[in-house]
Amino acid sequence: MKGENFDGNDYALEAINKGAKYALVDNNNLENRNFIKVKDVLTSLQFLSAYHRTKLKNTTIIALTGSNGKTTTKELIHSVLIKKYKTTSTTGNLNNHIGVPLSILKIDKDSDFAVIEMGANHIGEIAFLTDLVKPDYGYITNFGKAHLEGFGSIKGVIKGKTELYNWLIKNNKPILINSDDEIQNKFINSNSIFFGKKINSKFVFKELNEDYVSVKYKELRINSKLIGNYNFYNIIAAISFGLYFKIDIKLIKNAIENYTPKNNRSEILILKDKKIILDAYNANPTSMRLAIDSFFKLSGSKALILGDMLELGNYSNYEHLQIINHLEKENCGKTYLVGKEFYKIKKNSNSISFYKSKRELISEVSKNKILEKNILIKGSRAMKLEELLNIL
């Protein structure tokens, strides 16, 4: 496939020489008996995945999307289902128009379950991906202020994400519905499976107030290694799928309690005498606010290192200013804001410092060590704030 910097066609012959049986190419000037020429490699990849999907007669496919928590929820569901069934799932966050076809092609015909994560930054993308996946079940984690540049508004986000629910309703497929989410409750069908805190849900849970997220199902307490109340629904969605598919609750408890976050997503790192919450894989106004509010509930001294939230378009100034105002209102810990978006609306503050670049912040933190015991690090992927760990 062609990218911004490279053309995969240039490496097709090398792939054959290194053991590949065939290579799909869309450069008509290439000649080799092991090349399969197609009009467009990306389209061919998508068609191949759609064809492979028709062969997966015995595999139950769960598709999920949402503004926040998709990858964590996908991994939690996988951790639960694999306790009883042969299960595969999206690797990392390969959830776009390239990643989803690759995820489908990875599913073995003898897999009992597959959990496919779908991401989007504009309307129509989830509809396209859902039609490739043709899921048997679906779930949307939430609706937040993510990719506003592409979706245009929060209404656009809801319209884009619920393309999954519209497909499931049209095809009379079961939907897992968070009964505590008013928006989700507008997209139900006769096969909807309700979970949440409400007592009329099929699966009812209680949230326990701890530093690490703990939940109660009936009389059973389940303690996770995840931090932040926003992970409560990610956890109970996975438990609900496990219960629905007849997995013993003790096996589910074991799966949740042994799941450890990774890849810069709500990772808990203990460095000497400090607890660092590394949530630097992504950030948008909704996830940023939730992370801040959960962090404030921790006991002990606190410091926050927050990076720019990207892909907000015309909403960028407003949403970054909202975060600044919220931090000043809470006045709970030393805060370092880094990036051009925060910096261009900087203001004088007793508790907040602004840095135009990561290099400036690293220089400051190198000279004046952070003394607080709890540190939250969160920002968009392009900020790569995990690079601060060496300094801390």
C-alpha positions in Angstrom: 0.0 0.0 0.0 1.0 3.6 -0.5 1.6 5.9 2.4 2.7 9.5 2.9 6.4 8.7 2.8 6.7 5.2 1.1 5.2 3.1 -1.6 4.8 -0.6 -0.5 5.1 -1.6 -4.2 8.8 -0.8 -4.0 9.3 -3.6 -1.5 7.1 -6.3 -3.2 10.0 -8.1 -4.9 12.0 -8.1 -1.6 9.0 -9.6 0.2 8.9 -12.5 -2.4 12.7 -13.0 -2.1 12.3 -13.3 1.7 9.6 -15.9 1.5 6.3 -14.4 0.8 4.3 -16.6 -1.7 2.5 -13.7 -3.4 2.3 -9.9 -3.3 -0.7 -7.7 -4.2 0.6 -4.7 -6.1 -1.1 -1.8 -7.9 1.9 -0.6 -9.9 1.4 -1.8 -13.5 5.1 -1.5 -14.2 6.0 -4.3 -11.9 6.4 -7.8 -13.4 6.8 -11.0 -11.4 4.8 -14.3 -11.6 4.2 -14.0 -7.9 2.6 -10.6 -8.1 -1.1 -10.3 -8.2 -2.0 -7.0 -9.9 -5.0 -5.2 -8.6 -6.5 -1.7 -9.2 -6.0 -0.6 -5.6 -4.3 -2.6 -2.9 -6.3 -1.0 0.0 -9.6 -1.7 -1.6 -8.5 -5.2 -2.3 -7.5 -5.7 1.3 -10.9 -4.5 2.4 -12.7 -6.9 -0.1 -10.5 -9.8 1.1 -11.5 -9.2 4.7 -15.2 -9.0 3.7 -14.8 -12.3 1.9 -13.1 -13.9 4.8 -15.9 -12.7 7.1 -18.4 -14.9 5.0 -16.3 -17.9 5.9 -16.5 -17.4 9.7 -19.8 -19.2 10.2 -18.9 -20.5 13.7 -17.3 -17.3 15.1 -19.4 -14.9 17.2 -18.1 -11.4 16.4 -18.4 -8.5 18.9 -17.8 -5.0 17.5 -17.2 -2.0 19.7 -16.6 1.7 19.2 -16.9 4.8 21.3 -15.1 8.1 22.1 -13.1 6.8 25.1 -12.0 3.5 26.5 -12.4 1.3 23.3 -9.0 -0.4 23.6 -9.2 -1.0 27.3 -12.8 -2.4 27.0 -11.8 -4.6 24.1 -8.9 -6.0 26.1 -11.1 -6.6 29.1 -13.7 -8.4 27.1 -11.0 -10.6 25.5 -9.6 -11.4 28.9 -13.0 -12.5 30.1 -14.0 -14.5 27.1 -10.7 -16.4 26.7 -11.4 -18.0 30.1 -13.8 -20.3 28.4 -13.7 -19.8 24.6 -11.1 -19.6 21.9 -11.0 -15.8 21.4 -9.1 -13.4 19.2 -9.3 -9.6 19.1 -7.9 -6.5 17.5 -4.2 -6.1 18.1 -3.4 -2.9 19.9 -5.6 -0.2 18.3 -5.6 -1.3 14.7 -9.1 0.0 14.4 -9.3 2.1 11.2 -10.0 1.3 7.5 -6.7 -0.6 7.4 -6.6 -2.1 10.9 -10.1 -3.5 10.9 -9.6 -5.6 7.7 -6.3 -6.9 9.1 -8.1 -7.8 12.3 -10.8 -9.7 10.4 -8.3 -11.6 8.4 -6.5 -12.6 11.6 -9.6 -14.6 12.8 -9.2 -18.3 12.5 -12.2 -20.3 11.3 -12.2 -22.3 14.6 -12.3 -19.2 16.8 -15.4 -19.1 19.1 -15.3 -15.3 19.5 -13.6 -12.3 18.0 -13.6 -8.8 19.5 -13.2 -6.1 16.9 -12.5 -2.5 17.8 -13.6 0.2 15.4 -12.4 3.8 15.5 -13.5 6.8 13.4 -12.8 10.5 13.0 -15.6 11.4 10.6 -19.2 10.5 9.8 -19.7 7.4 7.6 -16.5 5.6 8.8 -18.2 3.4 11.4 -21.0 2.5 8.9 -18.3 1.3 6.4 -16.3 -0.6 9.0 -19.5 -2.2 10.5 -20.5 -3.5 7.1 -17.1 -5.1 6.8 -17.3 -6.7 10.2 -21.0 -7.7 10.1 -21.0 -8.1 13.9 -23.2 -10.5 15.8 -23.2 -8.2 18.9 -22.2 -4.5 19.4 -21.4 -2.0 22.1 -20.5 1.7 22.2 -18.4 2.7 25.3 -19.6 6.3 25.4 -19.9 9.6 23.4 -17.4 12.3 24.1 -15.6 15.3 22.6 -13.2 13.3 20.4 -12.2 14.1 16.8 -14.4 17.2 16.8 -12.4 18.5 13.8 -13.8 15.6 11.7 -17.2 15.1 13.3 -18.0 18.8 13.6 -19.7 18.7 17.0 -20.8 16.4 19.7 -24.0 15.7 17.7 -21.7 14.6 14.9 -19.9 12.3 17.3 -23.2 10.7 18.4 -24.4 10.4 14.8 -21.1 8.8 13.7 -20.7 6.3 16.6 -24.3 5.2 16.5 -23.9 4.0 12.9 -22.9 0.7 14.7 -26.2 0.6 16.6 -28.2 1.5 13.4 -26.7 -1.4 11.6 -27.4 -3.8 14.5 -31.0 -2.6 14.8 -31.5 -2.9 11.0 -30.2 -6.5 11.1 -31.9 -7.4 14.4 -28.7 -8.2 16.2 -28.2 -7.9 20.0 -26.9 -4.6 21.4 -25.2 -4.3 24.8 -26.6 -1.1 26.3 -25.3 0.9 29.3 -28.7 1.6 31.0 -27.1 4.6 32.8 -26.4 6.3 29.5 -29.4 8.4 28.3 -28.1 8.6 24.7 -27.6 4.8 24.4 -31.1 4.2 25.7 -32.4 5.9 22.5 -30.9 3.1 20.4 -32.4 -0.2 21.5 -34.1 -3.1 19.9 -35.9 -6.2 21.2 -32.6 -8.0 21.6 -30.9 -5.3 23.7 -28.9 -6.4 26.8 -29.0 -3.9 29.6 -26.3 -3.5 32.2 -25.4 -0.8 34.7 -26.3 0.6 38.2 -30.1 0.6 37.6 -31.9 -2.3 39.3 -34.0 -3.1 36.3 -30.9 -3.9 34.2 -30.2 -7.6 33.3 -26.8 -7.2 35.0 -26.7 -4.8 38.0 -23.5 -3.5 39.5 -22.4 -1.3 42.4 -19.4 1.0 42.2 -17.1 0.9 45.2 -15.1 4.0 46.0 -11.4 3.0 46.0 -8.2 4.3 44.5 -8.3 1.3 42.1 -11.7 0.6 40.5 -13.7 -2.0 42.4 -17.1 -3.3 41.6 -19.7 -5.4 43.2 -21.9 -7.9 41.4 -24.5 -9.4 43.7 -22.4 -10.3 46.8 -19.1 -10.7 44.9 -16.5 -8.0 45.0 -14.1 -7.6 42.0 -11.0 -5.5 42.4 -9.2 -4.3 39.3 -5.8 -2.9 38.7 -7.3 0.0 36.8 -7.5 3.6 38.2 -10.1 6.2 37.4 -13.9 5.9 37.8 -14.3 6.2 34.0 -13.0 2.6 33.9 -16.0 1.4 35.9 -18.2 1.0 32.8 -15.4 -0.5 30.8 -15.0 -3.2 33.5 -18.7 -4.0 33.9 -19.3 -4.1 30.2 -16.7 -6.9 30.0 -18.3 -8.7 33.0 -21.7 -8.4 31.4 -20.5 -10.0 28.2 -19.0 -12.8 30.2 -22.2 -13.4 32.2 -24.3 -13.3 29.1 -22.1 -16.0 27.5 -22.4 -18.2 30.5 -18.9 -17.8 31.9 -18.6 -18.6 35.6 -18.4 -15.5 37.7 -15.3 -16.7 39.5 -13.5 -17.0 36.2 -14.6 -13.5 35.2 -13.4 -12.2 38.6 -10.0 -13.8 37.9 -9.8 -12.3 34.5 -10.6 -8.7 35.6 -8.3 -8.8 38.6 -5.4 -10.1 36.6 -5.8 -7.6 33.7 -2.9 -5.1 33.8 -3.2 -2.0 31.7 -0.3 -1.3 29.2 0.6 0.8 26.2 0.5 4.1 28.1 -3.2 3.6 28.9 -3.9 4.2 32.6 -0.7 2.4 33.5 0.3 2.6 37.2 4.0 3.0 37.6 5.8 3.1 40.9 9.1 5.0 40.6 10.9 5.1 43.9 8.5 6.9 46.2 6.2 8.2 43.5 3.0 6.8 41.9 2.7 7.8 38.2 -0.5 7.4 36.3 0.6 7.2 32.7 -2.4 7.8 30.4 -0.5 9.3 27.5 -1.9 7.3 24.6 -4.6 9.7 23.7 -6.6 12.7 25.0 -9.7 14.6 24.2 -11.8 17.1 26.4 -14.0 14.3 27.8 -11.3 11.9 28.7 -9.0 14.7 30.0 -11.7 16.0 32.4 -12.5 12.4 33.6 -8.9 11.7 34.2 -8.3 14.9 36.1 -11.4 14.4 38.3 -10.5 10.8 39.1 -6.9 11.8 39.9 -8.1 14.5 42.4 -9.8 11.8 44.5 -6.5 10.1 45.2 -4.9 10.6 48.6 -1.6 12.4 49.0 0.1 15.3 47.2 -0.5 15.6 43.5 1.1 17.0 40.3 -0.4 16.9 36.8 1.5 17.0 33.5 -1.0 17.5 30.7 -0.4 17.8 27.0 -2.3 19.3 24.1 -5.6 17.7 22.9 -5.4 17.4 19.2 -7.9 17.1 16.3 -10.4 19.6 17.9 -10.5 22.1 14.9 -12.3 25.3 15.7 -13.2 24.0 19.2 -9.5 23.8 20.3 -9.1 27.2 22.1 -12.5 26.8 23.9 -11.8 23.2 25.0 -8.3 23.9 26.2 -9.5 27.0 28.1 -12.2 24.9 29.8 -9.6 22.5 31.1 -7.5 25.4 32.4 -10.5 26.9 34.2 -11.4 23.6 35.7 -7.9 23.1 37.0 -7.9 26.6 38.6 -11.3 26.0 40.1 -10.2 22.7 41.7 -6.9 24.1 42.8 -5.6 20.7 43.6 -1.9 20.2 42.8 0.9 21.6 40.8 0.1 21.5 37.1 2.4 21.6 34.0 0.6 22.3 30.7 2.7 21.6 27.6 2.1 22.2 23.9 1.2 25.0 21.5 -2.5 24.7 22.1 -2.3 25.3 25.8 0.5 27.8 25.4 -1.3 30.2 23.1 -4.0 30.8 25.7 -1.8 30.8 28.7 -2.6 33.0 31.7 -1.0 34.0 35.0 -1.7 31.3 37.6 -0.4 30.4 41.0 -0.7 26.6 40.4 -0.4 26.2 36.6 2.8 26.6 34.5 2.8 26.7 30.7 5.4 25.3 28.4 5.4 25.7 24.6 7.3 22.5 24.0 8.2 19.3 25.7 11.8 20.3 25.5 11.1 23.3 27.7 9.2 21.2 30.2 12.0 18.6 30.4 14.5 21.4 31.0 12.3 22.8 33.9 11.6 19.4 35.5 15.3 18.5 35.3 16.3 21.6 37.3 13.4 21.6 39.7 12.3 18.1 40.6 8.6 17.3 41.1 8.2 16.6 44.8 4.6 15.5 44.8 3.9 11.8 45.4 1.2 11.3 42.8 1.7 12.3 39.2 -0.8 12.2 36.3 0.6 12.3 32.8 -2.0 12.7 30.0 -2.0 14.1 26.5 -2.6 13.2 22.8 -0.5 10.5 21.1 1.5 13.0 19.1 2.7 14.6 22.3 4.6 11.4 23.4 4.5 12.4 27.0 5.8 9.0 28.1 9.2 10.4 27.2 9.1 12.3 30.4 9.4 9.1 32.5 13.2 9.2 32.1 13.4 12.6 33.7 10.9 11.7 36.5 
